[in-house]
Amino acid sequence: MHFRFSAPRFGALLLLASSLQAADPVPFAEAVKLIRSGAPQARDILGSQNLKDGKAWLSEGPDFVFAMESVARPQLLIDENAPVAMSKSKEWWWATAKLAVGRSHNFSYLVDGKPFGGVESIPAFTPWSYEKPGVPKGKLDGKHVHLSQIYPGMKSDYWTYVPAQYDGSTPAAVMVWQDGEVLVDRERSRNQIVFDNLSHERKIPVIIHVLVSPGMVDSKQRMRSIEYDTMDDRYVRFLRDEILPEVSAKYKLRSDSYSRAIAGDSSGGICAFNAAYRRPELFARVLSRIGSFTSIQWKPGVIDGGNLFPFLIRKDTKRNIRVWLQDGANDLENNHGSWPMQNIAMANSLKMMGYDFKFSWGNGSHSRNVGHAELGEEMMWLWRDYDAAKTEQEFAQDPAEKTKPYYRVRALNRE
């Protein structure tokens, strides 16, 4: 199986979109043969506009193929590596590459010595992100519509993803995902595939995943930033008092924070961290990807903003939480702040205070694709050494981390 991709779409600050598109029935190896030969069918697979714009590519695991139309011979640039010469078919130039999995990559071209085309943050999936024979599929339940009292008049959609191993006799662990609608399409993010593979091989416990979308008031006011970027405990109370009780009415859930995790991207990432930091008795495991630890909701003297978190962590009492942070050098820089710099500061603050944390750093942009690509590793790290017989654990920083230096910044993109 292989999948067709297009360039990531970037709209407003908080409207992320994955680059994953619908599955193509042509097997990857056969698609590569068609591309190399210049066969007309390859144009349908790659997309005519993508070929013209220098944005056409396909992948399966570590295997990638790139193609573009150009009169002059182009050179392919991948990440920060040296230019690669491309081969000519009847219709276009092409090149193949083997790239590291569990991360994203950037590519572009040089045509007559000038930059052209390219896509940032294309995901290279690990084997955990592919369907495996004999692995039973979980069940997606929803969508359900919730009318909030904590956020008066707000309607939120949510779904649950229940692994095949859940039998209803034993309470399951819980993981709440912000922007849950992104995970609903099985092929788009491949999260459900990862959940199934890891559950089947017992790399993670039996987890009921609660996928919660940002709410709306009167079908007009979008509540995402109000819910996610505000530094208080309102959103975590919304989960505790409204969403999780509804889910608990249908499924048996663990109530101990040791068995609960919370995850999100961008503003959903700071939301996840804020929920656990404010209420560690509710959530002890945090997955924050491209987290918006910036000033989006900051109103000086009125409302604190997420930009304060790196400093608050250093001054405040340590919480018993485990944290995975992910960000990349090409993340956002705007009037709200610097996403890369703030996430580096978060990592250093967590390190300084002895937190059990991991910082995944690369050259990714403000895209979910890095998180999708490394999801298997994220989940296994967050849930490592989980014991269903326990209800608590004192999380401790890895001794190897203690010996490492703090993260430092060098202006690598400046002369």
C-alpha positions in Angstrom: 0.0 0.0 0.0 1.1 3.6 -0.5 -0.4 7.0 0.0 -0.6 10.1 -2.1 0.4 13.4 -0.5 0.2 17.1 -1.4 1.8 20.2 0.2 0.7 21.0 3.7 -1.8 23.8 3.8 -1.2 26.6 6.2 -4.1 29.0 6.9 -4.7 31.0 10.1 -2.4 30.4 12.9 -4.5 27.8 14.6 -5.9 26.0 11.6 -3.4 23.1 11.0 -4.0 20.6 8.2 -2.2 17.4 7.6 -0.7 16.7 4.2 -2.0 13.2 4.0 -4.5 12.5 1.3 -6.6 9.6 0.2 -5.1 6.1 -0.3 -4.2 5.2 -3.9 -4.8 1.6 -5.0 -1.5 1.4 -6.8 1.1 -0.4 -4.7 4.1 1.8 -3.8 6.6 -0.3 -5.7 4.5 -0.3 -8.8 3.9 3.5 -8.5 7.7 4.0 -8.4 8.1 2.0 -11.6 5.4 4.1 -13.3 7.1 7.4 -12.2 10.6 6.3 -13.4 9.2 5.3 -16.8 7.2 8.5 -17.2 4.0 6.5 -17.7 0.8 8.5 -18.0 -0.8 6.8 -15.0 1.9 8.3 -12.8 0.6 11.8 -13.5 -2.8 10.8 -12.0 -0.9 9.4 -8.9 1.3 12.4 -8.4 -1.0 15.2 -9.6 -0.3 17.4 -12.6 -0.2 20.6 -10.6 2.2 19.1 -8.0 4.5 18.0 -10.8 4.5 21.6 -12.2 4.9 23.2 -8.8 7.7 20.9 -7.6 5.6 19.4 -4.8 5.1 15.8 -6.0 6.3 12.9 -3.9 5.3 9.5 -2.6 6.5 7.4 0.3 6.3 4.1 2.1 8.3 3.8 5.3 11.8 5.0 4.6 11.4 4.8 0.8 10.6 8.1 -1.0 10.3 9.1 -4.6 10.3 12.7 -5.9 9.3 14.1 -9.3 8.9 17.4 -11.1 8.6 18.9 -14.5 11.4 21.3 -15.7 13.2 22.2 -18.9 16.5 22.5 -17.1 17.9 19.6 -15.0 16.9 20.2 -11.3 18.8 19.3 -8.2 16.9 17.8 -5.3 17.6 19.2 -1.8 16.5 17.1 1.2 16.7 18.6 4.7 20.2 20.2 5.1 21.9 17.7 2.8 23.9 18.3 -0.4 22.0 18.6 -3.7 21.2 15.3 -5.5 21.1 14.9 -9.3 17.8 13.8 -10.7 17.1 11.3 -13.5 15.0 12.0 -16.6 11.9 10.0 -17.7 9.8 10.8 -20.8 7.8 13.5 -18.9 9.6 14.6 -15.8 12.7 14.4 -13.6 12.7 11.9 -10.7 14.8 10.7 -7.8 14.5 8.2 -5.0 15.8 8.4 -1.5 15.9 6.4 1.7 15.1 8.7 4.7 15.0 8.2 8.4 11.6 7.2 9.7 9.8 8.5 12.8 10.3 12.1 11.8 9.5 14.6 9.1 11.7 15.9 6.2 11.8 19.0 4.1 12.6 19.0 0.4 13.0 21.6 -2.4 14.8 22.0 -5.7 17.5 24.1 -7.4 16.7 24.9 -11.0 19.3 26.9 -12.8 20.8 27.6 -9.4 17.6 29.1 -8.1 15.3 27.6 -5.3 12.1 26.1 -6.6 9.1 24.2 -5.2 9.3 21.8 -2.3 7.3 20.9 0.8 8.1 21.2 4.5 7.5 18.5 7.1 6.6 15.4 5.0 6.2 12.5 7.3 8.3 9.3 7.2 6.2 6.7 9.0 7.6 3.9 11.1 6.2 0.3 10.8 3.8 1.1 13.6 1.8 3.3 11.2 1.0 0.6 8.7 -1.8 -2.0 8.8 -0.4 -5.4 9.9 -2.0 -8.7 9.2 -3.7 -10.3 12.1 -4.1 -7.1 14.1 -7.7 -6.5 15.1 -9.1 -3.1 14.6 -10.6 -1.0 17.4 -13.9 0.8 17.1 -14.6 4.4 16.5 -17.7 5.5 18.5 -19.3 8.8 17.6 -19.6 11.6 16.8 -21.3 12.7 20.0 -22.4 16.3 20.5 -21.9 17.8 24.0 -23.6 21.0 25.3 -21.4 22.5 28.0 -22.3 24.2 31.2 -18.8 25.2 32.1 -18.6 27.1 28.8 -22.2 28.2 28.6 -23.8 27.6 25.2 -20.7 25.8 23.8 -21.3 22.7 21.7 -18.4 20.2 21.2 -18.1 17.1 19.1 -16.3 14.1 20.5 -15.6 10.5 19.6 -14.1 7.6 21.4 -11.7 5.0 19.9 -11.9 1.7 21.8 -9.2 -0.9 21.2 -10.2 -4.5 20.3 -8.7 -5.6 23.6 -11.3 -3.8 25.7 -13.8 -6.3 27.0 -15.8 -4.1 29.4 -14.9 -6.2 32.5 -11.9 -4.1 33.5 -11.5 -0.3 33.7 -9.3 0.9 30.9 -6.7 3.6 30.9 -7.7 6.9 29.2 -6.0 9.3 26.8 -7.7 12.6 25.8 -6.8 14.2 22.4 -7.4 17.8 21.6 -8.5 18.6 18.0 -9.9 15.1 18.1 -11.6 15.5 14.6 -8.1 15.1 13.1 -7.8 11.5 14.3 -11.3 10.4 13.1 -10.1 9.5 9.5 -8.1 6.3 9.9 -5.8 7.0 7.0 -5.3 10.7 7.5 -3.2 10.6 10.6 -2.8 6.9 11.0 -3.2 7.3 14.8 -5.8 4.6 15.0 -3.5 2.2 13.1 -0.7 3.0 15.6 -3.1 2.4 18.6 -4.2 -1.0 17.2 -0.6 -2.2 16.5 0.8 -1.1 19.9 -2.2 -2.5 21.8 -2.0 -5.8 19.9 1.7 -6.2 20.8 1.1 -5.0 24.4 3.5 -2.1 24.0 0.8 0.1 25.6 -2.0 -0.8 28.0 -5.7 -1.0 26.9 -6.5 2.7 26.4 -9.8 4.3 25.5 -9.0 7.4 23.5 -11.3 10.4 23.8 -11.1 12.6 20.8 -12.5 16.1 21.6 -13.0 18.9 19.0 -12.9 22.6 19.9 -16.3 23.9 20.7 -18.6 26.6 19.1 -21.1 29.0 20.6 -24.2 29.8 18.6 -22.4 28.3 15.5 -20.5 31.5 15.3 -17.9 31.9 18.1 -15.0 29.5 17.8 -13.8 28.6 21.3 -10.5 26.8 20.4 -8.1 29.5 21.6 -10.3 30.3 24.6 -10.3 26.7 25.7 -6.8 25.8 24.8 -4.6 28.9 25.2 -6.0 30.2 28.5 -3.8 29.5 31.6 -6.4 28.3 34.1 -8.1 25.0 35.0 -11.4 25.7 33.2 -10.8 23.3 30.3 -9.5 20.5 32.5 -12.7 20.9 34.7 -14.7 20.7 31.4 -13.1 17.3 30.8 -13.4 16.1 34.4 -17.0 17.2 35.0 -18.6 17.0 31.6 -16.8 14.9 28.9 -15.3 12.1 30.9 -18.5 11.4 32.9 -20.4 10.9 29.6 -17.7 8.5 28.3 -17.7 6.7 31.7 -21.4 6.1 31.3 -20.7 3.7 28.4 -17.1 2.5 29.1 -15.3 1.6 32.3 -12.4 4.1 32.8 -9.6 4.3 35.2 -9.8 7.3 37.5 -6.2 7.5 38.8 -4.0 10.0 37.0 -1.3 7.4 36.6 -3.7 5.8 34.1 -4.6 9.0 32.3 -2.8 10.9 29.5 -3.6 14.0 27.6 -2.3 15.1 24.1 -2.5 17.9 21.6 -0.8 19.9 18.9 -0.1 23.6 18.7 -2.6 25.3 21.0 -3.8 21.8 21.8 -0.3 21.0 23.0 -0.2 23.8 25.6 -3.7 22.8 26.5 -2.6 19.3 27.3 0.4 20.5 29.4 -1.7 23.1 31.2 -4.4 20.5 32.1 -1.8 18.2 33.7 0.2 21.0 35.3 -3.0 22.5 36.9 -4.5 19.2 37.8 -1.8 16.5 38.1 -4.3 14.4 40.1 -6.3 14.1 36.9 -3.6 13.6 34.2 0.0 12.4 34.7 1.1 11.9 31.2 1.4 14.7 28.6 2.1 14.7 24.9 2.6 18.3 23.6 3.6 18.7 19.9 4.5 22.0 18.4 3.0 23.5 21.6 2.0 27.1 21.6 3.8 28.2 24.7 3.3 31.8 23.5 1.2 34.9 24.2 -1.9 34.1 22.2 -4.4 34.7 25.1 -2.1 37.0 27.1 -3.7 40.3 28.2 -1.2 42.0 30.4 -2.6 42.5 33.9 -5.8 40.7 33.0 -5.0 37.1 31.7 -1.8 35.2 31.8 -0.5 33.7 28.6 1.3 30.4 27.9 4.5 32.4 27.3 4.9 32.3 31.1 5.1 28.6 31.4 8.9 28.2 31.0 9.4 30.6 33.9 6.5 29.3 36.0 8.0 25.8 35.9 11.3 27.0 37.3 9.7 28.9 40.2 6.8 26.6 41.1 6.5 23.3 42.9 7.4 20.3 40.7 4.4 18.3 39.5 4.5 14.5 39.3 3.9 14.3 35.5 5.7 12.8 32.5 6.1 15.0 29.5 6.9 14.5 25.8 7.6 17.8 23.9 8.1 18.0 20.2 9.0 21.0 18.0 11.2 21.9 15.1 13.5 24.7 13.9 11.1 25.8 11.2 8.1 26.4 13.6 6.3 29.7 13.8 7.8 33.1 14.6 5.1 35.8 14.8 3.7 38.5 17.0 2.6 35.9 19.6 6.1 34.7 20.1 8.7 32.2 18.9 7.5 28.6 19.0 11.0 27.0 18.7 12.5 29.2 21.3 9.7 28.7 23.8 9.7 25.0 23.4 13.5 24.9 23.9 12.9 27.0 27.1 10.2 24.6 28.2 12.6 21.6 27.8 15.3 23.4 29.7 12.9 24.3 32.5 11.6 20.7 32.8 15.2 19.5 32.9 16.3 22.0 35.5 13.4 20.9 37.8 14.0 17.2 37.4 11.0 16.3 35.4 10.6 13.0 33.6 10.6 14.5 30.1 11.7 13.9 26.5 12.3 16.6 23.9 11.9 15.6 20.3 13.6 18.3 18.1 14.1 18.4 14.4 13.7 20.7 11.4 9.9 20.4 11.2 7.5 23.3 10.7 4.2 24.1 12.3 2.7 20.8 11.1 1.2 17.8 12.7 3.1 15.5 10.4 6.1 15.1 12.8 3.8 14.0 15.6 2.0 11.6 13.3 5.3 10.1 12.1 6.8 9.6 15.6 3.5 8.6 17.3 4.6 5.0 18.0 7.7 6.2 19.9 5.7 8.8 21.7 3.1 6.4 22.9 5.6 3.7 24.0 7.7 6.3 25.9 4.7 7.9 27.7 3.3 4.5 28.7 6.6 2.7 29.4 6.7 0.6 32.6 2.9 1.0 33.1 1.6 -1.5 35.5 -2.2 -1.9 35.7 -1.9 -3.2 39.3 -0.7 0.3 40.3 -2.5 3.6 40.8 0.5 5.8 41.2 4.2 6.2 40.4 6.8 8.8 41.2 8.1 9.9 37.9 11.9 10.5 37.9 14.2 12.1 35.3 16.3 9.6 33.4 19.8 9.5 35.0 21.2 9.8 31.4 19.3 13.1 31.0 20.8 14.5 34.1 24.3 14.3 32.7 23.4 16.1 29.5 23.8 19.8 29.0 21.0 22.3 28.6 19.8 23.0 25.1 21.6 25.9 23.5 20.7 28.0 20.4 23.0 28.8 17.5 21.9 31.1 14.6 22.5 28.4 12.0 20.5 30.2 9.3 22.5 33.4 9.5 25.8 34.3 8.0 
